[in-house]
């Protein structure tokens, strides 16, 4: 076989190289483009989750954006990043100097508009509605006196060795101070029922309420004589408020309510008064009745029936709690 000359082999090699060059160049170019696109894509993906990208998508230009970087469409179908979700869920707090303050919570020191007695905060005291001893005892209380019914009631109580508490009105005490001493002589106790029984008590100014409570106490004590005490205050109509309870407490008195109101003040008839007490009284109860404020003949007759009934039921007579 005839071998080609060296010159012919060189010419043949150059010819083959010329034929193969476009294919090789195209392949290399494709590989290089693929690597470049992949790297750019990775850089773009990484940039998409950075804070700067978040700022950029919200309308602020990115400080690192390069004109040479290909523009990538926003990834609307992609879920928000964890940092973006946290930012959205967190409550908005205005930064110092930002000019927009978050709503402030009500101040813990805010107080109601009601009057607070000077020197001490308004507080609610327990309104007493039971006897001091508890058990099968009853506390009889009489309001609005002294009056014409006071002495007949004292006589009935003495017959049954019963003790009671008399809630007295200051103006009535001025009319009959001797009745106060008779109450104490019978072993009974005293209660402040204001100067002139205003209703509603809470409608008065603070100073007027102080006058009604404090001056009534002083009037009762003057009539009672040395060593007397007024342990309780009873608001007219049971109109107890934190304010008048505090005034009473400032003067050493506890607020006294009741657990049974037979409505004898309305004069419903003796049977109705008796039945009301018998149906509603429970051991340790406080019964409200009246020895003043009008005609109390029904009260006297009802008491004449109730006292023996109470004894027959095994009740003993006690004073209210706090006395």
C-alpha positions as CSV (number, residue, x, y, z in Angstrom):
1,X,0.0,0.0,0.0
2,X,1.3,3.4,-0.9
3,X,1.7,5.6,2.2
4,X,0.8,9.3,1.9
5,X,3.7,11.7,2.0
6,X,4.3,13.8,5.1
7,X,3.1,16.9,3.3
8,X,-0.1,15.1,2.3
9,X,-0.7,13.9,6.0
10,X,-0.3,17.5,7.2
11,X,-2.8,18.7,4.6
12,X,-5.2,16.0,5.5
13,X,-5.0,16.8,9.2
14,X,-5.7,20.4,8.7
15,X,-8.7,19.5,6.6
16,X,-10.1,17.3,9.2
17,X,-9.5,19.9,11.9
18,X,-11.3,22.5,9.8
19,X,-14.3,20.1,9.5
20,X,-14.5,19.2,13.2
21,X,-13.9,22.7,14.7
22,X,-17.5,24.1,14.4
23,X,-18.9,21.0,16.2
24,X,-16.4,21.2,19.1
25,X,-16.8,25.0,19.5
26,X,-20.6,24.6,19.6
27,X,-20.4,21.8,22.2
28,X,-18.0,23.8,24.4
29,X,-20.1,26.9,24.0
30,X,-23.3,25.1,25.1
31,X,-21.5,23.7,28.2
32,X,-20.2,27.1,29.1
33,X,-23.6,28.7,28.7
34,X,-25.2,26.0,30.9
35,X,-22.7,26.6,33.7
36,X,-23.2,30.3,33.5
37,X,-27.0,30.1,33.6
38,X,-26.9,27.7,36.5
39,X,-24.6,30.0,38.5
40,X,-26.7,33.1,37.7
41,X,-29.9,31.2,38.7
42,X,-28.3,30.2,42.0
43,X,-27.3,33.8,42.7
44,X,-30.8,35.0,41.8
45,X,-32.5,32.4,44.0
46,X,-30.3,33.2,47.0
47,X,-31.0,36.9,46.5
48,X,-34.7,36.3,46.5
49,X,-34.8,35.4,50.2
50,X,-32.5,38.2,51.5
51,X,-33.9,41.3,53.3
52,X,-32.7,43.4,50.5
53,X,-34.9,41.5,48.1
54,X,-37.8,42.0,50.4
55,X,-37.2,45.7,50.4
56,X,-36.8,45.7,46.7
57,X,-40.1,44.0,46.1
58,X,-41.9,46.4,48.3
59,X,-40.8,49.3,46.1
60,X,-37.4,50.3,47.5
61,X,-34.5,49.9,45.1
62,X,-31.9,47.4,46.0
63,X,-28.5,48.8,46.8
64,X,-26.8,45.7,45.3
65,X,-28.7,45.5,42.0
66,X,-26.4,45.4,39.0
67,X,-27.4,46.4,35.5
68,X,-25.5,43.4,34.2
69,X,-27.6,41.0,36.2
70,X,-30.5,39.5,34.2
71,X,-33.9,40.5,35.4
72,X,-35.8,37.6,37.0
73,X,-39.6,37.6,37.1
74,X,-41.1,37.8,40.7
75,X,-41.7,34.3,42.1
76,X,-45.5,34.8,42.8
77,X,-46.1,31.1,43.0
78,X,-43.4,30.5,45.6
79,X,-44.4,30.5,49.3
80,X,-43.3,33.4,51.4
81,X,-40.0,33.0,53.3
82,X,-40.1,32.1,57.0
83,X,-38.7,35.5,57.8
84,X,-41.4,37.3,55.8
85,X,-44.1,35.2,57.6
86,X,-42.7,36.1,61.0
87,X,-42.6,39.8,60.1
88,X,-46.3,39.7,59.0
89,X,-47.5,37.8,62.0
90,X,-45.7,39.9,64.6
91,X,-47.6,42.9,66.1
92,X,-46.5,46.2,64.8
93,X,-44.4,48.2,67.2
94,X,-43.4,51.7,66.3
95,X,-39.6,52.3,66.5
96,X,-38.4,55.2,68.6
97,X,-38.6,58.3,66.6
98,X,-40.7,56.7,63.8
99,X,-43.5,59.2,64.3
100,X,-46.3,56.6,64.8
101,X,-47.0,55.4,68.3
102,X,-48.8,52.1,69.1
103,X,-52.0,52.5,71.0
104,X,-51.3,52.7,74.7
105,X,-53.1,50.5,77.3
106,X,-55.2,52.1,80.0
107,X,-53.2,53.3,82.9
108,X,-53.3,51.0,85.9
109,X,-53.4,54.1,88.2
110,X,-56.6,55.4,86.6
111,X,-59.4,55.8,89.1
112,X,-63.1,56.2,88.7
113,X,-64.5,59.7,88.7
114,X,-66.2,59.1,92.1
115,X,-65.1,60.9,95.1
116,X,-62.4,59.3,97.2
117,X,-62.3,60.3,100.9
118,X,-59.1,62.2,101.7
119,X,-56.3,60.1,103.1
120,X,-57.6,56.7,102.2
121,X,-58.6,54.9,99.0
122,X,-62.2,53.9,98.2
123,X,-62.8,50.3,99.2
124,X,-65.9,48.2,99.6
125,X,-66.5,46.8,103.1
126,X,-68.6,43.8,103.8
127,X,-72.2,44.7,104.6
128,X,-73.0,42.5,107.6
129,X,-76.2,40.4,107.3
130,X,-75.7,37.7,110.0
131,X,-75.5,37.4,113.8
132,X,-72.3,37.5,115.8
133,X,-72.6,33.9,117.1
134,X,-74.2,32.1,114.2
135,X,-76.1,28.9,114.8
136,X,-79.7,29.1,115.8
137,X,-79.7,32.8,116.7
138,X,-81.5,35.8,115.4
139,X,-80.7,39.5,115.5
140,X,-83.7,41.8,115.8
141,X,-83.1,45.3,114.5
142,X,-85.4,48.4,114.6
143,X,-85.1,51.4,112.3
144,X,-86.1,55.1,112.2
145,X,-86.6,55.7,115.9
146,X,-86.8,56.6,118.6
147,X,-90.5,57.0,118.2
148,X,-93.8,56.3,119.9
149,X,-93.4,52.5,119.3
150,X,-89.9,52.4,121.0
151,X,-91.1,52.0,124.5
152,X,-93.8,49.3,123.9
153,X,-91.2,47.4,121.9
154,X,-88.7,47.6,124.7
155,X,-91.3,46.2,127.1
156,X,-92.0,43.3,124.8
157,X,-88.3,42.5,124.4
158,X,-87.9,42.5,128.2
159,X,-90.6,39.9,128.6
160,X,-88.7,37.4,126.5
161,X,-85.2,38.5,127.6
162,X,-84.6,39.4,124.0
163,X,-81.9,41.7,122.9
164,X,-82.1,44.0,119.8
165,X,-80.3,46.7,117.9
166,X,-81.8,50.1,117.4
167,X,-80.8,52.1,114.3
168,X,-81.5,55.7,115.2
169,X,-82.1,58.8,113.2
170,X,-80.3,61.8,114.6
171,X,-83.2,64.3,114.4
172,X,-85.4,61.8,116.3
173,X,-82.8,61.4,119.0
174,X,-82.8,65.1,119.5
175,X,-86.6,64.9,120.1
176,X,-86.4,62.1,122.6
177,X,-82.8,61.6,124.0
178,X,-84.2,59.7,127.0
179,X,-85.3,56.8,124.7
180,X,-81.6,56.3,123.8
181,X,-80.7,55.7,127.5
182,X,-83.7,53.4,127.9
183,X,-82.4,51.3,125.0
184,X,-79.0,50.9,126.6
185,X,-80.5,50.2,130.1
186,X,-82.3,47.3,128.6
187,X,-79.1,45.7,127.4
188,X,-79.6,46.7,123.7
189,X,-77.2,48.3,121.3
190,X,-77.1,51.4,119.0
191,X,-76.7,51.9,115.3
192,X,-76.3,55.1,113.2
193,X,-79.1,55.6,110.7
194,X,-78.1,59.1,109.5
195,X,-79.3,62.6,110.7
196,X,-82.6,62.8,108.8
197,X,-82.9,59.6,106.7
198,X,-82.2,61.0,103.2
199,X,-83.0,58.8,100.2
200,X,-81.1,58.1,98.2
201,X,-78.1,58.8,100.4
202,X,-75.6,58.3,97.5
203,X,-77.2,61.2,95.7
204,X,-75.8,63.7,98.2
205,X,-72.3,65.2,97.9
206,X,-69.5,63.7,99.8
207,X,-69.5,66.4,102.5
208,X,-73.3,66.0,102.9
209,X,-72.9,62.3,103.4
210,X,-70.2,62.8,106.0
211,X,-72.6,65.2,107.8
212,X,-75.4,62.6,107.7
213,X,-73.3,59.8,109.1
214,X,-70.8,61.5,111.4
215,X,-73.2,64.0,112.9
216,X,-75.8,61.4,113.6
217,X,-73.2,59.3,115.4
218,X,-72.3,62.3,117.6
219,X,-75.9,63.1,118.3
220,X,-76.6,59.5,119.5
221,X,-73.4,59.4,121.6
222,X,-74.3,62.7,123.3
223,X,-77.8,61.4,124.2
224,X,-76.4,58.0,125.3
225,X,-73.9,59.4,127.8
226,X,-70.3,58.5,128.7
227,X,-68.9,55.2,127.6
228,X,-71.6,54.5,124.9
229,X,-70.7,53.0,121.6
230,X,-72.2,53.0,118.1
231,X,-70.8,49.9,116.4
232,X,-72.9,50.0,113.2
233,X,-74.1,52.2,110.4
234,X,-77.2,51.4,108.4
235,X,-77.8,53.3,105.1
236,X,-81.5,54.4,104.7
237,X,-83.2,52.0,102.4
238,X,-80.1,49.8,102.3
239,X,-78.4,52.3,100.0
240,X,-74.9,51.1,100.7
241,X,-72.1,52.3,98.5
242,X,-68.3,52.1,98.8
243,X,-68.3,55.8,99.6
244,X,-70.7,55.8,102.5
245,X,-69.3,52.5,103.8
246,X,-65.9,54.1,103.9
247,X,-67.2,57.2,105.7
248,X,-68.7,54.9,108.3
249,X,-65.5,52.9,108.6
250,X,-63.5,56.1,109.1
251,X,-65.7,56.7,112.1
252,X,-65.3,53.2,113.5
253,X,-68.6,51.7,112.4
254,X,-69.4,48.6,110.4
255,X,-72.1,48.6,107.7
256,X,-75.2,46.7,108.8
257,X,-77.7,45.2,106.4
258,X,-80.3,42.5,107.0
259,X,-81.5,39.1,105.7
260,X,-85.2,39.4,106.4
261,X,-87.4,42.4,105.5
262,X,-91.1,41.7,106.4
263,X,-92.0,45.2,105.0
264,X,-93.6,46.3,108.2
265,X,-92.8,49.8,107.2
266,X,-95.5,49.5,104.5
267,X,-98.1,48.3,107.1
268,X,-99.2,45.2,105.1
269,X,-101.1,43.8,108.0
270,X,-100.0,41.8,111.1
271,X,-100.5,38.3,109.5
272,X,-98.4,39.3,106.5
273,X,-95.5,40.6,108.7
274,X,-95.6,37.5,110.9
275,X,-95.7,35.1,107.9
276,X,-92.9,36.9,106.2
277,X,-90.5,36.4,109.1
278,X,-91.6,32.8,109.7
279,X,-91.1,31.9,106.1
280,X,-87.8,33.6,105.4
281,X,-85.8,33.5,108.7
282,X,-82.9,31.2,108.8
283,X,-80.5,30.6,111.7
284,X,-78.1,33.5,112.1
285,X,-80.4,35.9,110.3
286,X,-80.9,39.6,110.8
287,X,-84.6,40.8,110.8
288,X,-85.4,44.4,109.8
289,X,-88.4,46.1,111.6
290,X,-89.3,49.6,112.6
291,X,-90.0,51.5,115.8
292,X,-90.2,55.0,114.1
293,X,-91.1,56.7,110.8
294,X,-94.9,56.5,111.3
295,X,-97.6,54.4,112.8
296,X,-95.9,51.1,114.0
297,X,-98.9,49.5,115.7
298,X,-98.8,46.6,113.3
299,X,-95.1,46.1,114.1
300,X,-95.8,45.9,117.8
301,X,-98.6,43.3,117.3
302,X,-96.5,41.3,115.0
303,X,-93.7,41.3,117.5
304,X,-96.1,40.1,120.2
305,X,-96.6,37.0,118.1
306,X,-93.1,36.5,116.8
307,X,-91.3,36.6,120.1
308,X,-93.0,33.5,121.5
309,X,-92.7,31.7,118.2
310,X,-88.9,32.4,118.0
311,X,-88.5,31.0,121.5
312,X,-90.6,27.9,120.6
313,X,-88.4,27.4,117.5
314,X,-85.3,27.3,119.7
315,X,-83.9,30.6,118.6
316,X,-81.8,32.7,121.0
317,X,-81.3,36.4,120.6
318,X,-78.0,37.8,119.5
319,X,-76.5,41.0,118.1
320,X,-75.3,41.4,114.5
321,X,-71.8,40.5,113.6
322,X,-69.1,43.1,114.1
323,X,-70.6,44.6,117.2
